[in-house]
């Protein structure tokens, strides 16, 4: 089915006993399609390039389809309507407005719950909730299991003709007993693992991968110790060669990632290091054991992959082994006040910091060599990058302090770092007292 593009004028459509007609679909003529969507009499009409789909809302969500190939109304599974829901209903497009009005017919609690799932699977969840009163409890307690039940026509080992009846019967069982017909191990530990998956991280591809991972005893045991099975963790599980090489600590750190872009980045780094990527560097031996932490993983990817190519992504025209001048004051390895700083001493370390934090600190290499500034890694209380600039002879002030992608750190972190630097250098000016006026008097 094609994705609806826009909404046609409701005045141009008439609904009769013989079905739905529009100027572009009159007499089932699809030669000049006008894809769109419209809401009429409480039903959602989806006009596609080669078919018409009608969806009804509560008390039971159902769908029917008529196409040029099959010019008669036939029932279709609402879970198959994966391409008709916009990513955001708050968009100003007419399709989003129509779908928003259509979903408004559902109870408020159901609407809020369904909107927390990815858009391709919302029709299937609405159909499941409308067919079983107990399904809302399962959706709230175990979103991943409810997702698999809403897509039961894909996960059931024995696919009957009436999959919704089977899904309704599985809802009445204990969660561990409902897993086996869906292809998961029938164990309480498997049910607990599925409960760790948030609503926004579910997908059909990830669920199929999790099936295989849970049947693997070592990976099953490792997943029992992971706090959250977020999107980065599930993406890494799609790399089967990494199962024996990944640690529980790395999986837990991946589960703490909140940036959706880092989900694919972590999987890409592991594919490259494990030798399963599509663009591997020539002559690079794959790792048999992955680093134990996310920071070490990023550092290994930088040193083994990015530096293996002739020109790194953000490489200044300086040798990687060039040493920077010593910092203006000694920094102990472990500091007081829960502040942990590490000076960046080489161009290679500066490039690694730039890649890990995703900002342009690498372009400061020549300034650091010339003594016009110095750079530090901030490891606690927040991860960040600190630069100091000379304000007067033997007098350095905070130039900048940024987090990942130049995000501003918490004010408490800024003040704590400034207070610590003042304790190391009597003439250090706190960040909030820095004067940007260049007038010397």
Wavefront OBJ file of the C-alpha trace (Angstrom):
o trace
v 0.000 0.000 0.000
v 1.132 3.501 -0.694
v 1.352 6.176 1.940
v -1.372 8.843 1.823
v 0.037 12.168 0.721
v -2.644 14.690 1.596
v -6.313 15.026 2.425
v -8.905 15.565 -0.279
v -11.864 17.860 0.196
v -14.586 16.041 2.195
v -17.232 17.736 0.015
v -15.871 15.825 -2.983
v -16.554 12.411 -1.426
v -19.845 10.603 -0.907
v -20.462 7.513 1.210
v -23.188 5.139 0.106
v -24.298 1.574 0.596
v -21.990 0.388 -2.188
v -18.862 1.802 -0.644
v -16.728 4.927 -0.822
v -16.473 7.057 -3.945
v -14.346 10.078 -4.773
v -13.486 11.885 -8.038
v -10.204 9.963 -8.222
v -11.744 6.590 -7.323
v -15.153 6.766 -8.994
v -16.067 3.454 -10.595
v -12.770 2.096 -9.162
v -10.717 4.061 -11.696
v -7.183 4.325 -10.225
v -5.530 5.690 -13.336
v -5.525 9.189 -11.847
v -5.126 8.581 -8.101
v -5.454 11.360 -5.558
v -4.038 9.816 -2.347
v -5.325 11.233 0.903
v -7.400 10.679 4.037
v -10.737 11.912 5.324
v -12.897 11.357 8.410
v -16.596 10.786 7.836
v -19.290 9.266 10.065
v -16.636 8.327 12.632
v -14.674 6.225 10.115
v -11.270 6.945 8.637
v -11.078 6.692 4.825
v -7.581 6.216 3.412
v -7.312 6.728 -0.346
v -4.201 5.091 -1.801
v -2.823 4.895 -5.305
v -4.410 1.504 -5.952
v -6.871 0.931 -3.102
v -9.281 2.382 -0.570
v -9.023 1.471 3.127
v -11.707 2.197 5.735
v -10.900 1.977 9.456
v -13.480 2.077 12.251
v -12.696 3.174 15.805
v -13.985 1.911 19.161
v -15.718 -0.182 20.415
v -13.862 -2.498 17.965
v -11.126 -1.274 15.614
v -11.593 -2.913 12.215
v -10.362 -2.252 8.675
v -11.642 -3.029 5.171
v -10.008 -2.632 1.779
v -11.135 -2.405 -1.841
v -8.629 -2.285 -4.691
v -8.532 -2.325 -8.470
v -7.229 -5.885 -8.297
v -9.963 -6.960 -5.855
v -12.978 -4.709 -6.522
v -14.913 -5.791 -3.434
v -14.754 -5.000 0.263
v -12.685 -7.441 2.302
v -11.497 -7.332 5.881
v -7.825 -6.574 6.526
v -5.744 -6.666 9.686
v -5.364 -3.145 11.155
v -1.860 -4.151 12.256
v -0.836 -4.149 8.579
v -1.587 -0.417 8.226
v 1.963 0.595 9.120
v 2.423 3.413 6.593
v -0.580 5.599 7.318
v 0.317 7.207 10.628
v 2.447 10.372 10.634
v 5.441 10.466 12.931
v 3.883 13.314 14.900
v 0.195 14.142 15.233
v 1.114 17.668 16.227
v 2.214 18.425 12.659
v 0.195 21.025 10.794
v -0.462 18.756 7.829
v -4.057 17.826 7.058
v -3.264 14.114 7.402
v -2.114 14.667 10.964
v -5.228 16.694 11.733
v -7.516 13.951 10.383
v -5.733 11.187 12.289
v -5.811 13.285 15.446
v -9.588 13.599 15.204
v -9.918 9.901 14.446
v -7.895 8.823 17.500
v -9.752 11.331 19.688
v -12.711 8.944 19.571
v -10.755 6.490 21.742
v -10.616 6.864 25.547
v -8.020 9.373 26.714
v -5.935 6.787 28.580
v -5.845 4.552 25.496
v -4.847 7.443 23.251
v -1.975 8.526 25.509
v -0.690 4.961 25.808
v -0.813 4.231 22.086
v 0.937 7.479 21.161
v 3.986 6.413 23.206
v 4.686 3.588 20.694
v 6.330 4.067 17.278
v 3.844 5.290 14.689
v 3.844 2.195 12.390
v 2.404 -0.025 15.145
v -0.332 2.178 16.614
v -3.219 0.803 14.566
v -2.328 -2.734 15.677
v -2.257 -1.702 19.342
v -5.608 0.061 19.016
v -7.061 -3.115 17.510
v -5.674 -5.235 20.359
v -6.912 -2.915 23.114
v -10.381 -2.692 21.578
v -10.738 -6.492 21.515
v -9.698 -7.292 25.094
v -10.338 -5.279 28.247
v -7.316 -6.783 30.026
v -4.922 -5.694 27.289
v -4.371 -2.238 28.832
v -2.879 -3.873 31.936
v -0.447 -5.821 29.745
v 0.430 -2.716 27.699
v 1.322 -0.802 30.858
v 3.141 -3.673 32.593
v 4.949 -5.203 29.602
v 4.873 -2.983 26.489
v 7.077 -5.336 24.452
v 4.782 -8.317 25.062
v 1.731 -6.237 24.147
v 3.516 -5.151 20.965
v 4.206 -8.783 19.997
v 0.561 -9.675 20.662
v -0.613 -6.795 18.477
v 1.625 -8.181 15.712
v 0.705 -11.796 16.502
v 0.166 -12.604 12.821
v 3.960 -12.254 12.470
v 5.127 -13.915 15.685
v 2.785 -16.871 16.192
v 4.527 -20.143 15.408
v 1.248 -21.711 14.238
v -0.598 -18.971 12.355
v -4.344 -19.582 12.611
v -6.988 -17.897 10.506
v -8.254 -15.784 13.431
v -5.110 -14.377 15.013
v -6.981 -11.855 17.161
v -8.847 -14.674 18.929
v -5.505 -16.324 19.725
v -4.070 -13.023 20.978
v -7.133 -12.512 23.184
v -6.696 -15.968 24.713
v -2.977 -15.372 25.294
v -3.811 -12.200 27.238
v -5.667 -14.337 29.769
v -2.546 -16.406 30.506
v 0.418 -15.561 32.663
v 3.024 -13.590 30.779
v 5.596 -16.378 30.750
v 2.990 -18.810 29.378
v 2.081 -16.378 26.595
v 5.689 -16.168 25.375
v 6.079 -19.682 23.958
v 3.412 -19.372 21.200
v 5.127 -16.119 20.177
v 8.511 -17.817 19.772
v 10.129 -16.705 23.072
v 11.408 -19.002 25.840
v 8.569 -19.836 28.278
v 10.422 -18.592 31.356
v 9.769 -15.952 33.985
v 13.226 -14.479 33.350
v 12.299 -13.924 29.681
v 9.127 -12.090 30.752
v 11.175 -9.870 33.084
v 13.613 -9.080 30.270
v 10.759 -7.995 27.992
v 9.473 -5.700 30.747
v 12.734 -3.747 30.540
v 12.022 -2.618 26.961
v 10.476 0.884 26.779
v 7.568 1.600 24.447
v 9.530 3.744 21.989
v 12.221 1.077 21.410
v 10.030 -1.713 20.001
v 10.176 -2.825 16.378
v 9.605 -6.045 14.470
v 13.269 -6.452 13.523
v 14.435 -5.951 17.116
v 11.816 -8.376 18.440
v 12.983 -11.099 16.043
v 16.576 -10.508 17.171
v 15.556 -10.638 20.842
v 13.886 -13.994 20.200
v 17.197 -15.489 19.095
v 19.145 -13.779 21.894
v 16.857 -15.159 24.599
v 17.284 -18.718 23.321
v 21.060 -18.272 23.703
v 21.838 -19.212 27.330
v 24.840 -16.898 27.792
v 23.136 -13.861 26.289
v 19.933 -14.652 28.193
v 21.857 -14.624 31.462
v 23.675 -11.423 30.497
v 20.427 -9.623 29.649
v 19.056 -10.492 33.071
v 21.628 -8.085 34.569
v 20.900 -5.204 32.189
v 18.770 -2.481 33.771
v 17.097 -1.092 30.609
v 16.898 -2.654 27.152
v 16.857 0.622 25.254
v 17.150 1.116 21.506
v 21.011 1.049 21.520
v 21.033 -2.294 23.369
v 18.521 -3.840 20.977
v 20.449 -2.506 17.982
v 23.663 -4.090 19.257
v 21.836 -7.401 19.707
v 21.211 -7.438 15.957
v 24.969 -8.093 15.570
v 25.111 -11.811 16.380
v 28.972 -12.051 16.381
v 29.075 -9.567 19.282
v 27.091 -11.755 21.692
v 30.136 -13.600 23.015
v 32.339 -10.484 22.984
v 30.151 -7.919 24.753
v 30.078 -7.399 28.526
v 27.179 -6.672 30.868
v 28.811 -3.362 31.818
v 28.857 -2.188 28.198
v 25.219 -3.239 27.741
v 24.226 -1.288 30.864
v 26.034 1.826 29.628
v 24.341 1.492 26.242
v 21.010 1.275 28.056
v 21.654 4.678 29.642
v 21.956 6.428 26.259
v 19.060 8.818 25.672
v 20.100 10.261 22.298
v 18.347 8.258 19.518
v 21.183 9.016 17.084
v 23.652 7.132 19.296
v 21.638 3.910 18.938
v 22.822 3.386 15.371
v 26.264 4.879 16.143
v 27.036 2.235 18.786
v 25.949 -0.591 16.483
v 28.048 0.877 13.659
v 31.166 1.054 15.849
v 30.749 -2.551 16.985
v 30.228 -3.761 13.414
v 33.441 -2.076 12.348
v 35.470 -3.402 15.278
v 34.038 -6.932 14.917
v 34.763 -7.013 11.199
v 31.116 -7.225 10.106
v 30.800 -3.730 8.608
v 30.227 -3.126 4.933
v 33.109 -0.644 4.643
v 35.877 -2.193 6.706
v 39.338 -0.670 6.576
v 41.778 -2.770 4.598
v 44.163 -4.805 6.737
v 42.354 -4.131 10.041
v 42.145 -7.272 12.172
v 38.712 -7.673 13.850
v 38.471 -7.695 17.631
v 37.514 -10.945 19.363
v 36.615 -9.205 22.627
v 34.955 -5.793 22.780
v 36.082 -3.119 25.277
v 34.429 -3.282 28.680
v 32.936 0.239 28.710
v 31.335 2.662 26.265
v 34.176 5.149 26.634
v 36.752 2.466 25.843
v 34.623 1.367 22.878
v 34.667 4.880 21.423
v 38.398 5.181 22.024
v 39.070 1.804 20.362
v 36.939 2.767 17.377
v 38.807 6.062 17.058
v 42.266 4.489 17.265
v 41.618 1.362 15.187
v 39.213 2.643 12.552
v 39.277 6.439 12.216
v 43.051 6.746 12.494
v 43.543 3.844 10.051
v 42.360 5.984 7.133
v 44.814 8.525 5.641
v 42.871 11.563 6.900
v 40.754 11.465 10.065
v 37.350 13.216 9.876
v 38.459 16.376 11.748
v 42.248 16.188 11.566
v 44.383 19.302 11.961
v 47.509 19.449 9.831
v 49.747 18.389 12.733
v 51.359 15.017 13.503
v 49.324 12.955 15.944
v 52.240 12.577 18.362
v 52.818 16.327 18.842
v 52.948 17.130 22.566
v 51.029 20.134 23.893
v 52.574 22.503 26.464
v 52.115 21.559 30.098
v 48.932 22.904 31.747
v 49.307 26.242 33.582
v 48.939 24.518 36.973
v 49.338 20.897 38.123
v 46.183 18.806 38.096
v 46.168 15.762 40.417
v 44.721 12.511 39.127
v 42.003 12.471 41.793
v 40.671 15.822 42.914
v 38.513 17.049 45.758
v 34.891 18.201 45.569
v 34.042 15.330 43.202
v 35.778 17.158 40.331
v 37.820 14.968 37.996
v 39.904 16.681 35.306
v 42.442 15.222 32.882
v 44.670 17.463 30.708
v 44.719 16.728 26.968
v 48.417 16.321 26.135
v 48.633 15.287 22.448
v 46.940 15.936 19.122
v 45.756 12.334 19.110
v 44.019 12.792 22.462
v 42.450 16.021 21.189
v 41.051 14.220 18.134
v 39.689 11.460 20.349
v 37.984 14.040 22.574
v 36.503 15.778 19.537
v 35.108 12.503 18.203
v 33.788 11.297 21.559
v 32.105 14.594 22.476
v 31.041 15.479 18.907
v 32.304 19.030 18.825
v 35.075 21.011 17.129
v 37.736 21.011 19.853
v 40.120 19.432 17.295
v 40.313 22.754 15.459
v 41.969 24.284 18.562
v 45.138 22.221 18.061
v 47.314 25.051 16.701
v 46.075 27.458 19.393
v 47.022 24.942 22.089
v 50.468 24.385 20.559
v 50.994 28.164 20.473
v 50.020 28.448 24.149
v 46.911 30.514 23.428
v 44.679 28.045 25.270
v 44.723 24.633 26.951
v 42.129 21.845 27.071
v 40.970 19.374 29.725
v 38.655 16.402 29.825
v 36.004 16.812 32.541
v 35.023 13.353 33.804
v 33.010 14.358 36.888
v 30.507 15.560 38.015
v 29.470 15.689 34.341
v 31.217 14.661 31.155
v 32.465 17.718 29.317
v 35.393 19.534 27.728
v 37.054 22.512 29.416
v 39.224 25.158 27.761
v 41.287 27.793 29.580
v 42.589 30.987 27.970
v 45.238 33.432 29.283
v 43.743 36.585 30.741
v 47.005 38.192 31.897
v 50.548 36.993 32.574
v 50.269 33.848 34.778
v 46.533 34.391 34.900
v 44.155 31.917 33.176
v 40.367 32.029 33.011
v 37.658 29.643 31.826
v 37.219 29.938 28.075
v 34.426 27.425 27.611
v 32.912 24.347 29.234
v 30.654 22.238 27.052
v 29.126 18.769 26.968
v 28.258 16.432 24.134
v 27.396 18.313 20.923
v 28.238 21.612 22.671
v 25.345 21.235 25.100
v 25.470 23.553 28.105
v 26.250 21.752 31.366
v 24.372 22.260 34.612
v 25.027 25.522 36.456
v 26.149 23.573 39.537
v 28.823 21.875 37.421
v 30.052 25.205 36.033
v 30.346 26.752 39.494
v 32.010 23.640 40.966
v 34.648 23.559 38.220
v 35.287 27.304 38.541
v 35.623 26.995 42.340
v 38.064 24.107 41.971
v 40.179 26.013 39.441
v 40.249 29.023 41.787
v 41.581 26.754 44.510
v 44.375 25.616 42.171
v 45.200 29.140 41.031
v 44.542 32.075 43.316
v 43.903 34.529 40.485
v 41.413 32.336 38.580
v 38.169 34.232 37.914
v 34.911 32.285 38.483
v 32.809 31.718 35.390
v 29.924 33.958 36.430
v 32.302 36.843 37.237
v 34.153 36.846 33.916
v 33.939 40.238 32.221
v 33.743 40.214 28.422
v 34.584 43.908 28.159
v 37.877 44.386 26.301
v 38.364 47.962 27.581
v 41.583 47.901 29.698
v 40.353 50.488 32.240
l 1 2 3 4 5 6 7 8 9 10 11 12 13 14 15 16 17 18 19 20 21 22 23 24 25 26 27 28 29 30 31 32 33 34 35 36 37 38 39 40 41 42 43 44 45 46 47 48 49 50 51 52 53 54 55 56 57 58 59 60 61 62 63 64 65 66 67 68 69 70 71 72 73 74 75 76 77 78 79 80 81 82 83 84 85 86 87 88 89 90 91 92 93 94 95 96 97 98 99 100 101 102 103 104 105 106 107 108 109 110 111 112 113 114 115 116 117 118 119 120 121 122 123 124 125 126 127 128 129 130 131 132 133 134 135 136 137 138 139 140 141 142 143 144 145 146 147 148 149 150 151 152 153 154 155 156 157 158 159 160 161 162 163 164 165 166 167 168 169 170 171 172 173 174 175 176 177 178 179 180 181 182 183 184 185 186 187 188 189 190 191 192 193 194 195 196 197 198 199 200 201 202 203 204 205 206 207 208 209 210 211 212 213 214 215 216 217 218 219 220 221 222 223 224 225 226 227 228 229 230 231 232 233 234 235 236 237 238 239 240 241 242 243 244 245 246 247 248 249 250 251 252 253 254 255 256 257 258 259 260 261 262 263 264 265 266 267 268 269 270 271 272 273 274 275 276 277 278 279 280 281 282 283 284 285 286 287 288 289 290 291 292 293 294 295 296 297 298 299 300 301 302 303 304 305 306 307 308 309 310 311 312 313 314 315 316 317 318 319 320 321 322 323 324 325 326 327 328 329 330 331 332 333 334 335 336 337 338 339 340 341 342 343 344 345 346 347 348 349 350 351 352 353 354 355 356 357 358 359 360 361 362 363 364 365 366 367 368 369 370 371 372 373 374 375 376 377 378 379 380 381 382 383 384 385 386 387 388 389 390 391 392 393 394 395 396 397 398 399 400 401 402 403 404 405 406 407 408 409 410 411 412 413 414 415 416 417 418 419 420 421 422 423 424 425 426 427 428 429 430 431 432 433 434 435 436 437 438 439 440 441
